[in-house]
Amino acid sequence: MDNIDENLIFTKKNNNIDLINYTMNEIHKNIDEYNLSLKEITMKYKKVYRFENMFLFIIYKNGKIFTVFNSGDLRKQIIIDIVKNRFIELEKKFGKLPNMFIPLYISDTHFYHDNEIPFFVEAKPSNKKGILYPDKDFYQIKLENKLINYDQLKNTLKEKNCSNIKNKSPIIYFSGANTGADKHNIRKKIKEIVTNKDDKNYNIYISEQYVPLYDFCKYKYLLNLPGHQPWSYRMSKILLMNSLVIDIPVLQTYIYKLQNKKIVDKNKKWIQIYSNYFIAGKDYVEINYNWIENITTDLQIYDLYKKINKIYDYYQKNTKEYLTISKNGTKKANKLNMNFINDTWNYLIIYFNKKIYENNTQSEINNFINKILLSEKNVKNISI
């Protein structure tokens, strides 16, 4: 890995320096807190192989790509295609690459079984370990009957004149599936409250109809409500729309017994790789919702509804502040593009494996890769 300089991966454009620095720091922080000694983690991986439907190991060995645990979650094939293209790009930039691997956990949930095992994840509680990567939705966004990427979405929003504040209705808007009804239940309950009160300041649609993303631009206030898990793919998209985004992070608390001991496990706000680049109060508005399993009831969602109304009333009266926050969020979201997202993947792959090489010998790395390849019958060799 000595011949690969990860600092050459990002294209340093003047308007992206802050985003580059943020992303590199985020990647360093997520990876550096792990013990990457293969002697330590090999047994840990083996103990949790029963969760193989959610695991995906992508291995680069002697110029070929192999995947292990490639069945299960349908997102795996999308991730495999993304990473394959990243290896092609890295080979063009640096020539022949050393043997390396990427361990992924493909699920909306977080891998709580052993938080010391290094995994690449799409999202995680901010107080838990996990190596965040750009999620597959940057590459495949459903719009009507097509799959488009993040750049194509940005172009569509420009064509629809989404940034024109004069065209926006003073409405608090949300549209999404009825996920989370068995857990936090925020989406369904907010809909019920709005309907019962006949609140004309809201348009809330729950599993009622397909709404193309560009229709969200019609509204001044966009709610980001959690589903079954307290994070969603939509945040990076609705920030593009020059509307005021109201994000509702769920701060989860789980209370259970383990060997006759009471365990209180608290999750802080769930984040994705670019989440902390956007700052609450400057780029969007945030209302924390504290939820305790088997204790918090739907009645507390009424308090959340009242807090949303206070935000609405405030920004309806303070147009200048509304414009500042909505423009800030949209300006930052537009700095993200597919080249940068690909560079983020490239940097993740190289930095993670540089750390693997710093903590292990070549022989130990080769042995680990060979053991992974022998761990499961369903190993695929992908042409590169």
N, C-alpha and C positions, 0 to 999 in steps of 0.2 A: 504493500500500500504506500510505500515511501515515494513512489514516482507520481502519486496522484495528489494534487493540491486542491482540496475542497473549496478554497477561497476563490478559485477560478470558475466555479459553477454558476454563481448568480451573475447575470448581466447587470452591471452597476450603472443604472440610469439615474440622473439627478433626482427625479421625482420619486424614486423608489428606495433611496438610501435608508430612510427610516423603516420601511417595511422589510428590507433585507436584514437590517440589524436586529429588528424585532424577531424575525423568523429564525435567524441563526441562533440568537440567545435562547429562544424557546426550545429549539432542537437540542442545544447543548444541555440545558437544564433537565429536559426529560430523559436524555440518555445517560448523562453523567451520574445521576443518582443511583444507577444500578451497579451491582457487582457483576461484571461481565466475565468472570473466570468460568470457563467451560466446565471445569471440574466441579464447580458448585452448582451450575444450573442444569447440567445434563440429567441428573437424577430428578430434579424438580420437574423438568419437562415430562419425563417418563411417568411420573406419578399422576399426571393429569391428562394423559393421552386419551382417557375415556371421553373427553370433551372434543374429540377429533372433528365432529361436524362443524365446530366453530373455529378450529385451528386451520391455518394455512402456512406451510413453510415453502418459501420460494428460494431455490438454491441455484447459484451460478457456479458451475464447476467445469473447468477446462473449456471455456467458451460456449458451454451449453447450459440451458436452463431446465431445471427439474422442479416439479411441484409435488408436495407431499400433503396428504389430508385435503385433497382437492374436491371432495364431494361434500354435500351439505348445503350451506347457505348459498343462494344464487348469486350473491354479490362477489363470490370468490372469482368467477371467471372474468368479471369486469376488472378486478384488482390485478389478476394475472396479466391481462392485456396491457394495463397501464404500466406495470413493472417491466414487462418484456420490452416495451418501447423505451423505457428509461435505460435499460441495459444497452440497447442498440445505440442510444444517444451517447451514453457514457463511453462506449467502445470507440465511437467516432471522435470523441474529444480526447480520450486518454490512451487509446490503443487497447491491447489485450489487458483484461482485468484479472486480478487474483481471485482465487476461490472465495466465495462469500455467501451469506445467507440472510434471509429476512424472515423473522417469526411474526406472524400476524394472528390476531384474535378478531374474527369477523362476527360482530354481533352488536346490537344496540345497547346491550348491557355491558357492564364492566367485569373484568375477570377478578372476582373477589376471593377465589379459592386459595390463591397464593400471590399476593401483590408484589412479591420479590422476584417473580419470573418476568423477564423482559418480553414484552409484546408490543407490536405496533397496533394502535387502536384508533378508531374514528373519533371517539369522544370519551371523556372520563370526568369524574368529580375532580375539581381543581386541587383537592388535598390528597389525592391518591396517585400512585405511580402509573405510568403508561406513556408510550412513545407515540405521540399524536402524528397523524399523517393527513394530507388533504383527502377528504372523503370522495367517494365515487360520484357523488352528485355534481361535482364540478365538471365531470366528463359526460354524464348522461342525465340531462334534465328533461323531463317529459313536458312537452308543450304541444297541446292538441294531439295530433297523431304522429308526432316526430320526437326523436331524441336529439337534443342539441347540447352544446357545451356552454360554459360560462360566458365566453366571449360572444357566442351567437345570441345568448340571452341578452347581453348588454346591447348588442346591435338592434335586437327586436324592440327593446324598451325605448331606444332612441327613435326608432321609426314610429313608435306609438306616441311619441312626445310625452313620455311619462314624467319628465322633470318639470313640466309646466304646472306651477302651483295654482294658477288661475282655474285650471280644469278640475281641481280636486274638490270633492264634497266633504264637508265638515263632519265626517262619520268615522266611528271606530269600527274597523273591519277585521273579520277573521273568516277564513274558509279552510276546512280540513276534515279529516276523518274522525270518527268518534273513538279514537284511541285513548286509553287511560281511564275509561269509565269504571274499570274495576280497581283503580288505584287512586290517583289524585283527583280524577273526575272533574277537572277544571273546565274543560271544553263544554261538556254536556251541561254542567250546572250554570255556567255563565249564560249559555243559550237559554236555559229555563228562566233565569232571573230576568233577562232582557225581554223575553216573550211575555212573562207574567206582568211586567211593569209597562209593557208596550213602549219601551224606551226607544225613541226615534233617533237617538244619537248613535245607535249601534246597527250594524248589519253583521249578523253571525250566522254562518252556514256550517252545519255539521253533517257531513256525509249526505248532503242533499243534492248536490249537482257538481259536475266538473266545472271548474272556473280556471281559465287560462291565466297564467301568472301576470300578464300585462294588464289584466282587469283590476289587479290590486292597486295599480297606480291611480285609480279614480278617487282614492280616499286619502284624507289627510293623516289619518292615524291607523297604523297597522299593528295588530296584536300578534305577538309571538307566544302562543300558548303551548305548554308541554303536552306530549302525548303519553304513551305508556311509560316511556323513559323521559326524564326532564331535560331533553335537548331535541332539537329538530334540525333538519337540513335547510329549512327555509330562511334562517337568519341572514346568511350571506347574500341571499337573493332579494329579500325585501329591503335591505339596506340600500340597494341600488335605486330605489324608486322615489327618492327625494320627498318621502313622507316621514312623519315622526314615528319611529318604531318604539313600541312599548313592549319590552321583554319581561317575561314572568319566569325567573329562575325558581325552581323548586329546591329548597334546602331540605334534604331527606334525613330523617333519623329512624334508625331501626333498633329495637330493643329486643334482645333474646337471651336465652340462657345457654351457657356452654360450660359443661362440667360443674354444674351447680353455681356458676358465677353469672351475675347479671352483666351483659355486654351492651354498651350503648355505642352504636356505630353511626357517626354523623358524616354526611356528605355535604361538602360545600358546593358551590355552583358548578354545574357540569360545563365543560368547555371543549371546543374543538381547536385545531391548531392555530387558527387566526383570531380566535375569540377575543383574546386580551389585547389585540391591536386596536380594537374598538373600545372606547372608554365610556362607561355609563355616566350620564349627565352632560357629556360633551358630544357624543356621536349618536346616542339613543337614550331612552329613559328606561329605568329598571325598577321593578317592584318585586322584592323577595317574598316568596310564599313558604312559610315554615310548615313542614308536614311531618307528622310522626305516625309511623305505621300502627294501625289499629286504634289510634287515639284521635287523630284529627278527623273531624267530620265535615260533611258538605256545607254545614252552616257557616264555616269560616270563609267559604268562597264569597259569601255576601260581603264580608269586610274587604276582600280583594276587589270586588266590583265597585265598592265605594271609593277605594283608592284610585282605581282607573278613572272614575268620574272626576276626581279632584285634579288629576293630571290633565284631563280633557278641558276642564273649566279654566285651569291656569293658562294653558297654551292657546286657548281660544282668545284669551284676553291679552296675551303677550306674544304678538305676532313676530316681533323681532327675534325673540329667543327661539320660537318655533322654527323660523327660517334658518337660524344659525346651526341648531342641532341637526335638523334634517339634511342640510347641505353638507355639514361636516361628515356625517355618516356615509352619504352618497359619494362624496369625494374620495374617502378612504376605500370604500368598496370598489370603486372604479380603478384603483391602483392594482387590484388583483386582476390578473389575466392568465390565460392558459400557459404562456411561456414561463411566467413566474411560478405557477402551480407545479409545472413540470420540473422546474429548477429546484423547488422545495423537495419534491420526491428524490431528485438526484442527490441533493445534499444529505438528506436523511440516509439514503443507502450507503453513501461513501463515509459519512461521519460515524454511523453505527459500526460499520465494519472496520474502520480505522481503530476504533476503541476495542473491538474484538481482537485485532492484531496486536494492540499494545498490551493486552492482558493475557495473551495465549501464544504458544509457539505455533509455527506452521503445521507441525505434526499433530498437535492437539486440535487445531481447526479442521484439518483434513479428516481426522478420526471422528470428530463430532459430525461433520457433514456426511460421512459414510454411514455412521450409525443412524442418522435421520433418514437417509435414503433406504436403509434396510429395515426401518421401523414399521413400514406399512407396505402392503402389496400394491396399493393403488398409487404408484408413482408414475408421473407423466414426464416425458422428455419433450420440450417445446423447441421447435426450430427457431433460430435467432438470425 
